[in-house]
């Protein structure tokens, strides 16, 4: 009898270790903790109630009803959400990359360094690795906030990828497609997090939001400043000053769209510069009166345009 009890305890310990081992080989999500009513449906089959420890296969639709809360776990990654919320688990991408879609509600996600998580949150496409983030989608806005590490945010219809690298740096997209960079205070950010985890893991009192430009300090958020539509391209020369080149395109309209839609260009002026003899154009920002001024602006844009470079006065584009 003692030996059988020992075997049972060993088997239970092995199962628990397999579930909690961040480097384990589980290729599916599991319901680590379920509170209240959480319904799961796979394909066209009937809806059932999700229970603690139950696997959640790809193709499953999860819906949290009033009072429901859920923690999903996979290979060290944890997703926390609470009602009202609706999630769809997609089949893995290449290389067994977990993918999911947030249809409604908010999620707080932790992702270890060995896992690459892809999330569709409304019109935003998120990529996380070795970090923590909060994201939500609803009738008014799609939002994502970085909590630890970096979050890559793709905006497919604008052909942009933006990076949130600081705790409390948030990006919101409104119904009209406008993008806003936000820097919420501690109370506001904790209120957002509470939508996913009931406020059980608030930010420490030492949290301070990333600084805003002085012009935006009164509103608490950085407003996207439209770049004026580029007029006839002018060659870069001594009269025009320094330019920051952020991209090259075969079509002028794409260069104009990049400049127009970037939410953090600030007051810099966009220009489309032809590349002599190539049929290509460059998307640029400027002109600036000095190299130092251009360098400061390039540093401010480094997170969104890491490959930006300076075009000197008198150079041929």
Secondary structure in CASP SS format (residue, H / E / C, confidence):
PFRMAT SS
TARGET T0000
AUTHOR 0000-0000-0000
METHOD secondary structure of the structure
MODEL  1
X C 1.00
X H 1.00
X H 1.00
X H 1.00
X H 1.00
X H 1.00
X H 1.00
X H 1.00
X H 1.00
X H 1.00
X H 1.00
X H 1.00
X H 1.00
X H 1.00
X H 1.00
X H 1.00
X H 1.00
X H 1.00
X H 1.00
X H 1.00
X C 1.00
X C 1.00
X C 1.00
X C 1.00
X C 1.00
X C 1.00
X C 1.00
X C 1.00
X E 1.00
X E 1.00
X E 1.00
X E 1.00
X E 1.00
X E 1.00
X E 1.00
X C 1.00
X C 1.00
X E 1.00
X E 1.00
X E 1.00
X E 1.00
X E 1.00
X C 1.00
X C 1.00
X C 1.00
X C 1.00
X C 1.00
X E 1.00
X E 1.00
X C 1.00
X C 1.00
X C 1.00
X C 1.00
X C 1.00
X E 1.00
X E 1.00
X C 1.00
X C 1.00
X C 1.00
X E 1.00
X E 1.00
X E 1.00
X E 1.00
X E 1.00
X C 1.00
X C 1.00
X C 1.00
X C 1.00
X E 1.00
X E 1.00
X E 1.00
X E 1.00
X E 1.00
X E 1.00
X C 1.00
X C 1.00
X E 1.00
X E 1.00
X E 1.00
X E 1.00
X E 1.00
X E 1.00
X C 1.00
X C 1.00
X E 1.00
X E 1.00
X E 1.00
X E 1.00
X E 1.00
X E 1.00
X E 1.00
X E 1.00
X E 1.00
X C 1.00
X C 1.00
X C 1.00
X E 1.00
X E 1.00
X E 1.00
X E 1.00
X E 1.00
X E 1.00
X E 1.00
X E 1.00
X E 1.00
X E 1.00
X E 1.00
X E 1.00
X E 1.00
X E 1.00
X E 1.00
X C 1.00
X C 1.00
X C 1.00
X C 1.00
X C 1.00
X E 1.00
X E 1.00
X E 1.00
X E 1.00
X E 1.00
X C 1.00
X C 1.00
X E 1.00
X E 1.00
X E 1.00
X E 1.00
X E 1.00
X C 1.00
X C 1.00
X E 1.00
X E 1.00
X E 1.00
X E 1.00
X E 1.00
X E 1.00
X E 1.00
X C 1.00
X C 1.00
X C 1.00
X E 1.00
X E 1.00
X E 1.00
X E 1.00
X E 1.00
X E 1.00
X E 1.00
X E 1.00
X C 1.00
X C 1.00
X E 1.00
X E 1.00
X E 1.00
X E 1.00
X E 1.00
X H 1.00
X H 1.00
X H 1.00
X C 1.00
X E 1.00
X E 1.00
X E 1.00
X E 1.00
X E 1.00
X C 1.00
X C 1.00
X C 1.00
X C 1.00
X C 1.00
X E 1.00
X E 1.00
X E 1.00
X E 1.00
X E 1.00
X C 1.00
X C 1.00
X C 1.00
X C 1.00
X E 1.00
X E 1.00
X E 1.00
X E 1.00
X C 1.00
X C 1.00
X C 1.00
X H 1.00
X H 1.00
X H 1.00
X H 1.00
X H 1.00
X H 1.00
X H 1.00
X H 1.00
X H 1.00
X H 1.00
X H 1.00
X H 1.00
X C 1.00
X C 1.00
X C 1.00
X C 1.00
X C 1.00
X C 1.00
X C 1.00
X C 1.00
X C 1.00
X C 1.00
X C 1.00
X C 1.00
X C 1.00
X C 1.00
X C 1.00
X C 1.00
X H 1.00
X H 1.00
X H 1.00
X C 1.00
X C 1.00
X C 1.00
X C 1.00
X E 1.00
X E 1.00
X C 1.00
X C 1.00
X C 1.00
X C 1.00
X C 1.00
X C 1.00
X C 1.00
X C 1.00
X C 1.00
X C 1.00
X C 1.00
X C 1.00
X C 1.00
X C 1.00
X C 1.00
X C 1.00
X C 1.00
X C 1.00
X C 1.00
X E 1.00
X E 1.00
X E 1.00
X E 1.00
X E 1.00
X E 1.00
X E 1.00
X E 1.00
X C 1.00
X C 1.00
X H 1.00
X H 1.00
X H 1.00
X H 1.00
X H 1.00
X H 1.00
X H 1.00
X H 1.00
X H 1.00
X H 1.00
X C 1.00
X C 1.00
X C 1.00
X C 1.00
X C 1.00
X C 1.00
X C 1.00
X C 1.00
X E 1.00
X E 1.00
X E 1.00
X E 1.00
X E 1.00
X C 1.00
X C 1.00
X C 1.00
X C 1.00
X C 1.00
X C 1.00
X E 1.00
X E 1.00
X E 1.00
X E 1.00
X E 1.00
X E 1.00
X E 1.00
X E 1.00
X C 1.00
X C 1.00
X H 1.00
X H 1.00
X H 1.00
X H 1.00
X H 1.00
X H 1.00
X H 1.00
X H 1.00
X H 1.00
X H 1.00
X C 1.00
X C 1.00
X C 1.00
X C 1.00
X C 1.00
X C 1.00
X C 1.00
X C 1.00
X E 1.00
X E 1.00
X E 1.00
X C 1.00
X C 1.00
X C 1.00
X C 1.00
X C 1.00
X C 1.00
END
